[in-house]
């Protein structure tokens, strides 16, 4: 299975090192790629900024990938529910592209075109921290699927 996280913005060193830790762990279970795109330059509006970023994110997604937008408007999953989603994606035998926006979020058209919209909850998170959470939760989901001891939560 191939999972690609496409994200706007470069991570500062402390976030980068944590993402690298989980990216290395994920590579034991799947082909994992992370694509960072620069934030939009100065635009007259936030809407134009998100549209530019959304178009560039979409252009870099693997061909035929199942698209998952990470956005507040989506469905919040428990770790076990994410593991079940991951299993569905794995069985479908398609690459998966997860989209994470920058400081202003994702373009509404990108969210609308996604096969699933995953919410990390109602909290406002810095986009760098959101990426750490996404990678950690993907790793946790794999360990749940494979019955490995990382996940200590109660069964959902």
Backbone as JSON Lines, residues from 0, in Angstrom:
{"i":0,"aa":"X","n":[0.86,-1.18,0.0],"ca":[0.0,0.0,0.0],"c":[0.9,1.24,0.0]}
{"i":1,"aa":"X","n":[0.47,2.25,-0.74],"ca":[1.21,3.51,-0.81],"c":[0.36,4.61,-0.18]}
{"i":2,"aa":"X","n":[0.94,5.32,0.79],"ca":[0.3,6.46,1.43],"c":[1.18,7.67,1.19]}
{"i":3,"aa":"X","n":[0.56,8.74,0.69],"ca":[1.27,9.99,0.48],"c":[0.57,11.08,1.28]}
{"i":4,"aa":"X","n":[1.33,11.76,2.12],"ca":[0.82,12.93,2.83],"c":[1.31,14.14,2.07]}
{"i":5,"aa":"X","n":[0.37,14.95,1.61],"ca":[0.69,16.17,0.88],"c":[0.31,17.34,1.78]}
{"i":6,"aa":"X","n":[1.28,18.19,2.1],"ca":[1.04,19.24,3.08],"c":[1.61,20.57,2.63]}
{"i":7,"aa":"X","n":[0.93,21.61,3.05],"ca":[1.4,22.97,2.78],"c":[2.29,23.4,3.94]}
{"i":8,"aa":"X","n":[3.42,23.95,3.59],"ca":[4.33,24.53,4.59],"c":[5.45,23.6,5.01]}
{"i":9,"aa":"X","n":[6.57,24.21,5.3],"ca":[7.72,23.48,5.81],"c":[7.62,23.4,7.32]}
{"i":10,"aa":"X","n":[8.09,22.29,7.84],"ca":[8.06,22.09,9.29],"c":[9.32,22.66,9.93]}
{"i":11,"aa":"X","n":[9.15,23.27,11.1],"ca":[10.3,23.68,11.88],"c":[10.97,22.42,12.44]}
{"i":12,"aa":"X","n":[12.2,22.55,12.86],"ca":[13.05,21.4,13.2],"c":[12.41,20.45,14.21]}
{"i":13,"aa":"X","n":[11.82,20.95,15.27],"ca":[11.26,20.04,16.28],"c":[10.05,19.27,15.76]}
{"i":14,"aa":"X","n":[9.25,19.86,14.91],"ca":[8.15,19.14,14.29],"c":[8.68,18.16,13.24]}
{"i":15,"aa":"X","n":[9.7,18.6,12.48],"ca":[10.29,17.76,11.44],"c":[10.85,16.47,12.03]}
{"i":16,"aa":"X","n":[11.57,16.59,13.14],"ca":[12.18,15.39,13.72],"c":[11.11,14.41,14.2]}
{"i":17,"aa":"X","n":[10.01,14.9,14.73],"ca":[8.94,14.01,15.18],"c":[8.25,13.37,13.98]}
{"i":18,"aa":"X","n":[7.98,14.14,12.94],"ca":[7.38,13.55,11.73],"c":[8.3,12.51,11.12]}
{"i":19,"aa":"X","n":[9.6,12.79,11.11],"ca":[10.55,11.82,10.56],"c":[10.52,10.51,11.35]}
{"i":20,"aa":"X","n":[10.39,10.61,12.66],"ca":[10.3,9.41,13.49],"c":[9.13,8.53,13.06]}
{"i":21,"aa":"X","n":[7.94,9.15,12.93],"ca":[6.76,8.37,12.54],"c":[6.81,7.96,11.07]}
{"i":22,"aa":"X","n":[7.39,8.78,10.21],"ca":[7.54,8.38,8.8],"c":[8.4,7.14,8.69]}
{"i":23,"aa":"X","n":[9.49,7.1,9.44],"ca":[10.36,5.91,9.42],"c":[9.61,4.68,9.93]}
{"i":24,"aa":"X","n":[8.8,4.85,10.97],"ca":[8.02,3.73,11.49],"c":[6.98,3.27,10.48]}
{"i":25,"aa":"X","n":[6.34,4.22,9.8],"ca":[5.32,3.87,8.81],"c":[5.89,3.05,7.66]}
{"i":26,"aa":"X","n":[7.13,3.31,7.32],"ca":[7.75,2.62,6.18],"c":[7.91,1.13,6.42]}
{"i":27,"aa":"X","n":[7.71,0.66,7.66],"ca":[7.71,-0.78,7.93],"c":[6.43,-1.44,7.42]}
{"i":28,"aa":"X","n":[5.36,-0.65,7.28],"ca":[4.04,-1.19,6.96],"c":[3.57,-0.87,5.55]}
{"i":29,"aa":"X","n":[4.08,0.21,4.98],"ca":[3.59,0.65,3.67],"c":[4.67,1.48,2.99]}
{"i":30,"aa":"X","n":[4.43,1.79,1.75],"ca":[5.28,2.75,1.06],"c":[4.75,4.11,1.47]}
{"i":31,"aa":"X","n":[5.57,4.89,2.12],"ca":[5.12,6.17,2.66],"c":[5.93,7.31,2.06]}
{"i":32,"aa":"X","n":[5.22,8.33,1.6],"ca":[5.85,9.53,1.06],"c":[5.22,10.75,1.72]}
{"i":33,"aa":"X","n":[6.02,11.76,1.86],"ca":[5.55,13.04,2.38],"c":[5.99,14.12,1.4]}
{"i":34,"aa":"X","n":[5.05,14.93,0.96],"ca":[5.33,15.99,0.0],"c":[4.98,17.32,0.66]}
{"i":35,"aa":"X","n":[5.98,18.18,0.77],"ca":[5.77,19.52,1.32],"c":[5.75,20.53,0.18]}
{"i":36,"aa":"X","n":[4.74,21.36,0.19],"ca":[4.65,22.43,-0.8],"c":[4.68,23.77,-0.08]}
{"i":37,"aa":"X","n":[5.29,24.73,-0.71],"ca":[5.39,26.05,-0.06],"c":[4.01,26.69,0.07]}
{"i":38,"aa":"X","n":[3.9,27.54,1.07],"ca":[2.65,28.28,1.24],"c":[2.51,29.26,0.08]}
{"i":39,"aa":"X","n":[1.27,29.61,-0.22],"ca":[1.01,30.55,-1.32],"c":[1.66,31.89,-1.01]}
{"i":40,"aa":"X","n":[2.09,32.53,-2.06],"ca":[2.65,33.87,-1.91],"c":[1.55,34.85,-1.55]}
{"i":41,"aa":"X","n":[1.92,36.05,-1.51],"ca":[0.93,37.09,-1.17],"c":[-0.17,37.12,-2.21]}
{"i":42,"aa":"X","n":[-1.37,36.95,-1.74],"ca":[-2.54,37.0,-2.62],"c":[-3.51,38.01,-2.04]}
{"i":43,"aa":"X","n":[-4.42,38.5,-2.86],"ca":[-5.37,39.5,-2.36],"c":[-6.35,38.96,-1.31]}
{"i":44,"aa":"X","n":[-6.49,37.63,-1.23],"ca":[-7.46,37.1,-0.27],"c":[-7.07,35.7,0.19]}
{"i":45,"aa":"X","n":[-7.61,35.31,1.31],"ca":[-7.4,33.96,1.83],"c":[-7.98,32.94,0.85]}
{"i":46,"aa":"X","n":[-9.12,33.24,0.25],"ca":[-9.74,32.31,-0.69],"c":[-8.82,32.02,-1.87]}
{"i":47,"aa":"X","n":[-8.17,33.04,-2.41],"ca":[-7.24,32.84,-3.53],"c":[-6.01,32.06,-3.07]}
{"i":48,"aa":"X","n":[-5.56,32.31,-1.85],"ca":[-4.43,31.57,-1.3],"c":[-4.76,30.09,-1.19]}
{"i":49,"aa":"X","n":[-5.93,29.78,-0.63],"ca":[-6.33,28.38,-0.5],"c":[-6.53,27.74,-1.87]}
{"i":50,"aa":"X","n":[-7.09,28.47,-2.83],"ca":[-7.29,27.93,-4.18],"c":[-5.95,27.59,-4.83]}
{"i":51,"aa":"X","n":[-4.97,28.47,-4.69],"ca":[-3.64,28.21,-5.24],"c":[-3.02,26.98,-4.58]}
{"i":52,"aa":"X","n":[-3.06,26.93,-3.26],"ca":[-2.49,25.8,-2.55],"c":[-3.22,24.5,-2.89]}
{"i":53,"aa":"X","n":[-4.54,24.57,-2.98],"ca":[-5.34,23.39,-3.32],"c":[-5.0,22.84,-4.7]}
{"i":54,"aa":"X","n":[-4.82,23.73,-5.66],"ca":[-4.48,23.3,-7.02],"c":[-3.1,22.63,-7.04]}
{"i":55,"aa":"X","n":[-2.15,23.18,-6.29],"ca":[-0.81,22.59,-6.27],"c":[-0.8,21.26,-5.52]}
{"i":56,"aa":"X","n":[-1.57,21.15,-4.44],"ca":[-1.68,19.88,-3.72],"c":[-2.26,18.8,-4.63]}
{"i":57,"aa":"X","n":[-3.35,19.13,-5.29],"ca":[-4.03,18.19,-6.17],"c":[-3.12,17.72,-7.3]}
{"i":58,"aa":"X","n":[-2.35,18.64,-7.86],"ca":[-1.45,18.3,-8.96],"c":[-0.37,17.32,-8.54]}
{"i":59,"aa":"X","n":[0.01,17.3,-7.27],"ca":[1.08,16.43,-6.8],"c":[0.58,15.09,-6.26]}
{"i":60,"aa":"X","n":[-0.73,14.89,-6.23],"ca":[-1.27,13.63,-5.73],"c":[-0.97,12.5,-6.7]}
{"i":61,"aa":"X","n":[-0.69,11.31,-6.19],"ca":[-0.45,10.18,-7.08],"c":[-1.67,9.9,-7.96]}
{"i":62,"aa":"X","n":[-1.44,9.49,-9.19],"ca":[-2.54,9.18,-10.11],"c":[-3.4,8.07,-9.53]}
{"i":63,"aa":"X","n":[-4.7,8.25,-9.61],"ca":[-5.65,7.24,-9.16],"c":[-5.77,7.09,-7.66]}
{"i":64,"aa":"X","n":[-5.17,8.0,-6.91],"ca":[-5.19,7.88,-5.45],"c":[-6.56,8.17,-4.87]}
{"i":65,"aa":"X","n":[-6.89,7.45,-3.79],"ca":[-8.07,7.75,-3.0],"c":[-7.71,8.97,-2.17]}
{"i":66,"aa":"X","n":[-8.54,10.0,-2.24],"ca":[-8.22,11.29,-1.62],"c":[-8.89,11.44,-0.26]}
{"i":67,"aa":"X","n":[-8.08,11.83,0.71],"ca":[-8.56,12.08,2.07],"c":[-8.13,13.49,2.46]}
{"i":68,"aa":"X","n":[-9.1,14.36,2.69],"ca":[-8.81,15.71,3.14],"c":[-8.84,15.72,4.67]}
{"i":69,"aa":"X","n":[-7.85,16.33,5.27],"ca":[-7.84,16.49,6.71],"c":[-8.34,17.9,7.0]}
{"i":70,"aa":"X","n":[-9.57,17.97,7.51],"ca":[-10.22,19.27,7.7],"c":[-11.21,19.19,8.84]}
{"i":71,"aa":"X","n":[-11.38,20.29,9.51],"ca":[-12.28,20.38,10.65],"c":[-13.71,19.96,10.3]}
{"i":72,"aa":"X","n":[-14.11,20.15,9.04],"ca":[-15.47,19.85,8.62],"c":[-15.75,18.36,8.51]}
{"i":73,"aa":"X","n":[-14.73,17.54,8.64],"ca":[-14.87,16.11,8.42],"c":[-15.39,15.34,9.61]}
{"i":74,"aa":"X","n":[-15.19,14.03,9.54],"ca":[-15.62,13.11,10.57],"c":[-14.44,12.81,11.48]}
{"i":75,"aa":"X","n":[-14.64,12.94,12.78],"ca":[-13.6,12.6,13.75],"c":[-13.67,11.09,13.99]}
{"i":76,"aa":"X","n":[-12.54,10.42,13.85],"ca":[-12.46,8.98,14.05],"c":[-11.66,8.67,15.31]}
{"i":77,"aa":"X","n":[-12.07,7.65,16.01],"ca":[-11.22,7.13,17.08],"c":[-10.05,6.44,16.4]}
{"i":78,"aa":"X","n":[-9.05,6.07,17.17],"ca":[-7.91,5.36,16.59],"c":[-8.34,4.04,15.96]}
{"i":79,"aa":"X","n":[-9.25,3.34,16.6],"ca":[-9.75,2.07,16.05],"c":[-10.55,2.31,14.76]}
{"i":80,"aa":"X","n":[-11.32,3.38,14.72],"ca":[-12.07,3.7,13.5],"c":[-11.12,4.07,12.37]}
{"i":81,"aa":"X","n":[-10.04,4.79,12.68],"ca":[-9.05,5.09,11.66],"c":[-8.41,3.8,11.16]}
{"i":82,"aa":"X","n":[-8.13,2.87,12.06],"ca":[-7.56,1.58,11.65],"c":[-8.51,0.86,10.69]}
{"i":83,"aa":"X","n":[-9.81,0.93,10.96],"ca":[-10.79,0.3,10.06],"c":[-10.8,1.0,8.7]}
{"i":84,"aa":"X","n":[-10.7,2.33,8.69],"ca":[-10.59,3.07,7.43],"c":[-9.34,2.64,6.67]}
{"i":85,"aa":"X","n":[-8.23,2.58,7.38],"ca":[-6.97,2.17,6.77],"c":[-7.09,0.78,6.15]}
{"i":86,"aa":"X","n":[-7.76,-0.12,6.83],"ca":[-7.95,-1.47,6.29],"c":[-8.79,-1.42,5.02]}
{"i":87,"aa":"X","n":[-9.82,-0.58,4.98],"ca":[-10.62,-0.44,3.75],"c":[-9.77,0.1,2.61]}
{"i":88,"aa":"X","n":[-8.92,1.09,2.91],"ca":[-8.06,1.65,1.88],"c":[-7.07,0.6,1.4]}
{"i":89,"aa":"X","n":[-6.54,-0.21,2.31],"ca":[-5.57,-1.24,1.96],"c":[-6.2,-2.28,1.05]}
{"i":90,"aa":"X","n":[-7.4,-2.72,1.4],"ca":[-8.1,-3.74,0.61],"c":[-8.47,-3.2,-0.78]}
{"i":91,"aa":"X","n":[-8.74,-1.91,-0.87],"ca":[-9.09,-1.31,-2.17],"c":[-7.89,-1.29,-3.12]}
{"i":92,"aa":"X","n":[-6.69,-1.47,-2.59],"ca":[-5.47,-1.58,-3.41],"c":[-5.23,-0.37,-4.3]}
{"i":93,"aa":"X","n":[-5.53,0.8,-3.76],"ca":[-5.23,2.05,-4.45],"c":[-4.29,2.86,-3.58]}
{"i":94,"aa":"X","n":[-3.48,3.72,-4.2],"ca":[-2.71,4.63,-3.36],"c":[-3.67,5.57,-2.63]}
{"i":95,"aa":"X","n":[-3.22,6.07,-1.49],"ca":[-4.01,7.01,-0.69],"c":[-3.24,8.32,-0.58]}
{"i":96,"aa":"X","n":[-3.93,9.42,-0.81],"ca":[-3.35,10.75,-0.67],"c":[-4.09,11.49,0.43]}
{"i":97,"aa":"X","n":[-3.36,11.9,1.45],"ca":[-3.94,12.7,2.53],"c":[-3.49,14.13,2.35]}
{"i":98,"aa":"X","n":[-4.45,15.06,2.35],"ca":[-4.16,16.47,2.11],"c":[-4.28,17.26,3.4]}
{"i":99,"aa":"X","n":[-3.23,18.03,3.71],"ca":[-3.23,18.91,4.88],"c":[-2.94,20.32,4.4]}
{"i":100,"aa":"X","n":[-3.8,21.24,4.77],"ca":[-3.63,22.62,4.36],"c":[-2.63,23.36,5.22]}
{"i":101,"aa":"X","n":[-2.42,24.6,4.87],"ca":[-1.54,25.47,5.63],"c":[-2.31,26.17,6.74]}
{"i":102,"aa":"X","n":[-1.85,27.34,7.09],"ca":[-2.43,28.06,8.22],"c":[-3.88,28.48,7.99]}
{"i":103,"aa":"X","n":[-4.32,28.51,6.74],"ca":[-5.71,28.87,6.45],"c":[-6.56,27.67,6.07]}
{"i":104,"aa":"X","n":[-6.01,26.47,6.19],"ca":[-6.78,25.27,5.89],"c":[-6.77,24.92,4.41]}
{"i":105,"aa":"X","n":[-7.66,24.0,4.05],"ca":[-7.76,23.52,2.67],"c":[-8.8,24.27,1.89]}
{"i":106,"aa":"X","n":[-8.61,24.3,0.59],"ca":[-9.59,24.91,-0.31],"c":[-10.89,24.11,-0.28]}
{"i":107,"aa":"X","n":[-12.04,24.77,-0.2],"ca":[-13.31,24.04,-0.16],"c":[-13.51,23.09,-1.34]}
{"i":108,"aa":"X","n":[-12.99,23.43,-2.52],"ca":[-13.17,22.52,-3.67],"c":[-12.35,21.24,-3.48]}
{"i":109,"aa":"X","n":[-11.19,21.32,-2.85],"ca":[-10.4,20.14,-2.58],"c":[-11.14,19.26,-1.56]}
{"i":110,"aa":"X","n":[-11.69,19.88,-0.53],"ca":[-12.45,19.13,0.47],"c":[-13.64,18.43,-0.19]}
{"i":111,"aa":"X","n":[-14.34,19.15,-1.07],"ca":[-15.51,18.59,-1.74],"c":[-15.15,17.42,-2.66]}
{"i":112,"aa":"X","n":[-13.95,17.43,-3.22],"ca":[-13.55,16.37,-4.15],"c":[-12.97,15.15,-3.44]}
{"i":113,"aa":"X","n":[-12.78,15.23,-2.15],"ca":[-12.17,14.12,-1.41],"c":[-13.16,12.98,-1.22]}
{"i":114,"aa":"X","n":[-12.64,11.76,-1.23],"ca":[-13.46,10.59,-0.97],"c":[-13.87,10.51,0.5]}
{"i":115,"aa":"X","n":[-13.02,11.0,1.39],"ca":[-13.29,11.05,2.83],"c":[-12.7,12.34,3.37]}
{"i":116,"aa":"X","n":[-13.34,12.88,4.4],"ca":[-12.83,14.06,5.07],"c":[-12.66,13.69,6.54]}
{"i":117,"aa":"X","n":[-11.42,13.74,6.99],"ca":[-11.04,13.33,8.34],"c":[-10.81,14.56,9.19]}
{"i":118,"aa":"X","n":[-11.54,14.66,10.29],"ca":[-11.36,15.76,11.23],"c":[-10.52,15.28,12.4]}
{"i":119,"aa":"X","n":[-9.56,16.08,12.81],"ca":[-8.78,15.77,14.0],"c":[-9.49,16.28,15.25]}
{"i":120,"aa":"X","n":[-10.71,16.76,15.07],"ca":[-11.51,17.24,16.19],"c":[-11.78,18.73,16.08]}
{"i":121,"aa":"X","n":[-12.54,19.25,17.02],"ca":[-12.95,20.66,16.93],"c":[-11.87,21.65,17.36]}
{"i":122,"aa":"X","n":[-10.76,21.17,17.92],"ca":[-9.7,22.08,18.34],"c":[-9.04,22.72,17.13]}
{"i":123,"aa":"X","n":[-8.54,23.93,17.31],"ca":[-7.72,24.56,16.29],"c":[-6.27,24.18,16.59]}
{"i":124,"aa":"X","n":[-5.65,23.48,15.66],"ca":[-4.26,23.05,15.82],"c":[-3.37,23.8,14.83]}
{"i":125,"aa":"X","n":[-2.15,24.14,15.23],"ca":[-1.21,24.66,14.24],"c":[-1.02,23.6,13.16]}
{"i":126,"aa":"X","n":[-0.91,24.01,11.9],"ca":[-0.82,23.02,10.83],"c":[0.39,22.12,10.98]}
{"i":127,"aa":"X","n":[1.45,22.58,11.6],"ca":[2.62,21.72,11.82],"c":[2.29,20.6,12.82]}
{"i":128,"aa":"X","n":[1.6,20.94,13.88],"ca":[1.22,19.94,14.88],"c":[0.2,18.96,14.3]}
{"i":129,"aa":"X","n":[-0.7,19.45,13.47],"ca":[-1.68,18.57,12.83],"c":[-0.98,17.49,12.01]}
{"i":130,"aa":"X","n":[0.11,17.84,11.34],"ca":[0.83,16.85,10.55],"c":[1.46,15.79,11.45]}
{"i":131,"aa":"X","n":[2.01,16.21,12.58],"ca":[2.56,15.24,13.53],"c":[1.45,14.28,13.98]}
{"i":132,"aa":"X","n":[0.28,14.82,14.31],"ca":[-0.84,13.99,14.78],"c":[-1.25,13.0,13.68]}
{"i":133,"aa":"X","n":[-1.35,13.45,12.44],"ca":[-1.74,12.57,11.35],"c":[-0.76,11.41,11.2]}
{"i":134,"aa":"X","n":[0.53,11.7,11.2],"ca":[1.51,10.62,11.04],"c":[1.48,9.66,12.22]}
{"i":135,"aa":"X","n":[1.38,10.2,13.43],"ca":[1.32,9.33,14.6],"c":[0.09,8.45,14.55]}
{"i":136,"aa":"X","n":[-1.05,9.0,14.19],"ca":[-2.28,8.22,14.14],"c":[-2.26,7.18,13.03]}
{"i":137,"aa":"X","n":[-1.62,7.47,11.92],"ca":[-1.46,6.46,10.87],"c":[-0.61,5.3,11.39]}
{"i":138,"aa":"X","n":[0.47,5.62,12.08],"ca":[1.3,4.58,12.66],"c":[0.5,3.76,13.68]}
{"i":139,"aa":"X","n":[-0.23,4.44,14.54],"ca":[-1.05,3.76,15.55],"c":[-2.07,2.85,14.87]}
{"i":140,"aa":"X","n":[-2.69,3.32,13.79],"ca":[-3.69,2.51,13.09],"c":[-3.07,1.22,12.55]}
{"i":141,"aa":"X","n":[-1.87,1.31,11.99],"ca":[-1.19,0.11,11.51],"c":[-0.95,-0.87,12.65]}
{"i":142,"aa":"X","n":[-0.5,-0.36,13.8],"ca":[-0.21,-1.27,14.91],"c":[-1.49,-1.91,15.45]}
{"i":143,"aa":"X","n":[-2.59,-1.18,15.4],"ca":[-3.88,-1.76,15.8],"c":[-4.24,-2.9,14.84]}
{"i":144,"aa":"X","n":[-4.13,-2.64,13.53],"ca":[-4.48,-3.66,12.54],"c":[-3.64,-4.92,12.7]}
{"i":145,"aa":"X","n":[-2.39,-4.75,13.06],"ca":[-1.48,-5.89,13.13],"c":[-1.36,-6.47,14.54]}
{"i":146,"aa":"X","n":[-2.15,-5.93,15.47],"ca":[-2.14,-6.46,16.84],"c":[-0.84,-6.2,17.58]}
{"i":147,"aa":"X","n":[-0.13,-5.16,17.22],"ca":[1.12,-4.84,17.89],"c":[0.83,-4.02,19.15]}
{"i":148,"aa":"X","n":[1.75,-4.02,20.11],"ca":[1.45,-3.47,21.44],"c":[1.5,-1.95,21.58]}
{"i":149,"aa":"X","n":[1.73,-1.19,20.54],"ca":[1.86,0.27,20.67],"c":[0.59,0.92,21.24]}
{"i":150,"aa":"X","n":[-0.57,0.55,20.72],"ca":[-1.84,1.16,21.12],"c":[-2.27,0.62,22.49]}
{"i":151,"aa":"X","n":[-2.35,1.51,23.45],"ca":[-2.73,1.08,24.8],"c":[-4.17,1.46,25.14]}
{"i":152,"aa":"X","n":[-4.86,2.1,24.2],"ca":[-6.22,2.54,24.45],"c":[-7.18,1.36,24.61]}
{"i":153,"aa":"X","n":[-8.32,1.67,25.16],"ca":[-9.33,0.62,25.3],"c":[-9.91,0.28,23.94]}
{"i":154,"aa":"X","n":[-10.37,-0.92,23.75],"ca":[-10.99,-1.28,22.46],"c":[-12.2,-0.39,22.2]}
{"i":155,"aa":"X","n":[-12.29,0.12,21.0],"ca":[-13.42,1.02,20.64],"c":[-14.58,0.22,20.11]}
